[in-house]
Amino acid sequence: MQIFRGVPRPERRKPCALTVGNFDGVHRGHQALLARVTAAARARGLASAVMTFEPHPREFFAPQAAPMRISNLRDKLGALQAAGIDRVFIQHFNRRFAQLSAIDFVESILLTGCDVRWLLVGDDFRFGARRAGDNALLQQYASHGRFELEQMPTFDDGGERISSTAVRTALAAGDLTRAERLLGRPYAISGRVLHGRKLGRSMGFPTLNLRIAHAHPAVHGIFAVRVHGIGREPMRGVASIGLRPTVDQQGRWLLEVHLFDFTREIYGELVNVEFVKKLREEQKYETLDALAAAIRRDAEQARAVLSTAPA
């Protein structure tokens, strides 16, 4: 899969079948849309392509009211690749991009920049400055033969709407079973293992530390987890994702994972943390001894959960 920051240079452009969206979580509704894009691309001899945005447009316009992020960029790109997408255009959503008129977005980004020949959008798709562009404008272009246009209705399963909002709601409630049903896979976060302050090691609970790049992750609290990518089989552990109020006052989100019966150092390695069950919310403790006792209880509970959870 080819990844472009913005649109490709002229010599790297290729006619494509394209869809546009945030694709946060790449849930089952997204997957149905992506399957349609790849099928249309194959039928027409085009590259299958996705345009997505970083940051999320609502993070640009109203950072404090931005939606919680289901997936980081690495995980989003991995899911798009798994869906068979050939090219991803990552548009940096900044003031200049936000001020593009709807016509400029179609002309300079979709047609000239991406060389779109077939376009798939949702029935409520809006674009351009002040969200002035809509499907009626796109239909005008299609009627003049500039590209083929297809609209896809909202995806549902047995009357349940599949959406990023629904996934966020499930994750915020700690309902990982519902989140898995909406996503079509267990919820997980990947990242490279970072050096930390070694505080967990000093308390007898060494951790793998993964940075959370965005300020509004969709999950928070203490979880029983499985970690993939270290050995041939997933490893069991207990994880905390949050602001670490007992030991850090800087407001930085971090995912910390204590693996059971594991002491090897794997700094820099890429791991995938699968969330199995939420145990409780994050809590501030008055002393490190109280924190260590809580971690011990969490580890015992996570071991019990994982010993009976289906693999």
N, C-alpha and C positions, 0 to 999 in steps of 0.2 A: 504494500500500500504506500502510495506517495503522499507526503504531507507538505502543504504549502502554507506559509504564513502570508496571508493575503492571497492575491491571485498570482498565478505563475507568469514568468516572463514570456514574451511572445513565442520564443523558440521552444518553450516547454508546454504550450497550450495544446489541448487535445479535445476534440468534440466529445461532449459528455451528456449523460442523463443525470440530472441533478435534483436533489431535494435540499431544502434549507430549514434549519431550526437549531435550537439549543441542544437537543438530544441529551438532556441531563438524565443519567441513569440508563439510557438506551433500553427502556422497558419493552414489554411485549407489543405495545402499540407502535413504538418506534421500529421494532423488528419487522412488523408486518409492512410498514412503509418502506423500509430498506429492502425487503424481499421484492417488493414491486419495482423499486428502482433498478435492482440488479437484473431482474427479468427483462425489463424494458431495454436496458443497456445491451444485454446479450442479443435480444431480438433485432436490434438496430445497428449492431457493430460499434457501439459507443463505450466509452469508459463510464463506469458507475461512480458517482461523485456525491459528496455531502459538503455543504457549507455550514459551518457552525461558528459560534462567537465566543471570544474570551476578552474581557470577562462577560458574564451574563449581562444583557442590556439593562436589566433592573439593578444590577450592582453598580452600573455606571450612573444611572439617573438618581437612584435613591439607595445608597449603600446600607443605611441602617434598616431599611425595609426590604432588602433583597431577599429572595427565597433561599432557603437552606440548600446547600449543594449536596446532591446525592453522590456524584462521582467526581474525582479529580480528572484532569485532562488526560493523564496516562490511561486511566481505566476507560474513559470514554473512547479514546482512539483504539484501544484494544478491542472493545466491543464492536466498533465500526468495522475493524478489520475482520473480526470473526463473522460478521454479517456479509462479507464478500465485497466490501466497498474498495474501489481501486484508488480513489483520490479524495483527499480531504482538504478543503480550503478553510483555514482558521482565520477569520476576520477579527482583527483587533478592534474591539468596540470602544472608540474614543470619540471626542467631540467632532472631529472632522467626519468620521464615518456616520455619526448620528445626524449630521446636518445634510447628508446627501438627500436630494429630492427623490421621490419615488421613481421618476423617469430616469434620473442619473443612475440610480441603483440598477435598474433593468439594463440600461444601455452600456454603462461603463463596467459594472461588476458582472452581471449575469451574461450578457451577450459578448462584449469585448474581452473581459477578463477571464471568464470561465468557458467561453465558447459553448454555451448550453444549446442543445438541440431538442431536448425533451425535459420537461420540468414537472415535478410532482410537489404539490403543496396541500396543506390542510384547508378545510373549508372556511376557517377563520383566519387565514394568513394575512398579516398586515406588515407593511415595510415602508422604509423611507422616512424622511423627517416628519415628525408629528403623526407617524403611522398613516400617512395619507394614501399609500398604495394599497390596493386590494386585488381580489381575484378578477374584478371587472377590468381593471387596467391590464392585467396579464392576459386576459382573454382577447383584448384588442390586439396585442402583439401576436398572439396565436392565430387570430383570424387573418392576419396579414402574412402568415407563413414564417414568422421569425423563429418560432419553436413550437413544438407540440406541448399542450398543457393538459395535465390531468389533476383532478382534485380528489382527495381521499377523505372520507368522513371520519369522525371520531371512532376510535377502536374500542369495542367493549367485549366483555366475555360474560355471557349469561346475564346481561343487564348491568354489569359493573363496568363503569368507565375506567379504562386503563390510561393513566396519566402520570406525569411527574409529580403533580400535586398529591395524587393518591399515594404514591410511593413515599413522599416526604411525610405525609400524615401517619402512615404505618410505622415508619422508622422513628418518628418523634415519640410515638406511643410505645415503642419497644416491641411492636408486633412484627417480629421477623418472619413469621410464617406467612402473613399476608404480603409483606414486602417481597418475599421469594415468589409468591404466586403472581404478583404484578410484574416482577422483573423477568420471570422465567428462569431464574437461577438464584442461588444463595447470595445474600448481600455481602460484599467484600470490598476492602480497600487495599491497594497495593502501594508500595513505596520502598525506597532504599533505606537500609538500616543506618542510622546516624549515631555518632558519638553523643553521649549525654553527660550528665553530671556524676554518674555512677552512684547516685543516691540509693537506688533500689538495691544495687549490689551490696552496699554497706549494711542494708537491713536484712540481707539474706534472700532478696528477691531480684536478681538481675533481670533487666528488661531490654527488649529490642525497642528502639525509639524510631518512630516514623513521623516526619513532619506533615502537618496538615496545612496546606498552602493558603486555603481560603478561610474567611472569618466566620462562615456560617455552615459548618458541617451538619448533615441531616441526622447524625447519630451522636449521642453523648451518654456517658455513664460507664458502668462496669459490665463486662460481658464475658461469657464463656466463648472461646474462639478456637478455630483450627487455623494453623499457619501452613501455607503451601509454598514450595520453592526451596526448602532447605534440604530435604532428603527425598527419597522415593515415595514416602508416605507422609500425609499431613501430620503435623505435630500439634498436640493439645496444649492449651494454655488459658490464662485469664488476662483480659486486657482492660485498660482504662483509656477512654478518649474524652478529653476535656481540657480544662484550664489549670489543673493541678493547684487548687487554692491553698493547700497546706504548705507547699514548698515554692510556689512561684506566684509573684504578684504582677507579672508583666502582661497577663492576658493573652498568652500565646497558646494556641491549640496544639496538642501533641497526642499521638497514639502510642501508648506504651504497652508492650506485651511481655508478660512473664511466661516463658515456656516451662512446662514441667520436665524435670530430669534432663535439663539441657544447660550446658555451661560454655559451649564453644563460642568464640567471638566471630561474628560474621559481618563486621562493618562494611558498608558499601554494597552488600548483596541485595538483590531485589526479592522481596517476599510479598505474598498475598495473604491478607488476614481475613478469614471468613468468620462472620459473626453468627454464632449459633443460638445464644439465648442471652437476653438482658437480665442481669442479676439485681442491679439497683442503680440509683442515681449517684453521681459524684458527690462527695461530701468533704467539708473542711474539718480537719482534726487539730486539736490544740497542741499535740506533741507528736514527734516521730514515732514514739513507742505505740501510741494509739493508732497511727497510720499503719504501722507494721502489723498490728493485731488485726486490723480490718482487712489488709491484703491477705493475711493467713486464712481468715474466714472465707474471703472471696475465692481463694485458690481451692479450698476444700469443697466449696459449693460447686465450682466450675468442674472439678474432677468428677463429682457425682453426676452432674448434668451430662458431661461428655461420655461418661461410661455407658449411658443408656441411650444417648441421642443417635439416630440413624446416621450412618456415614454418608 
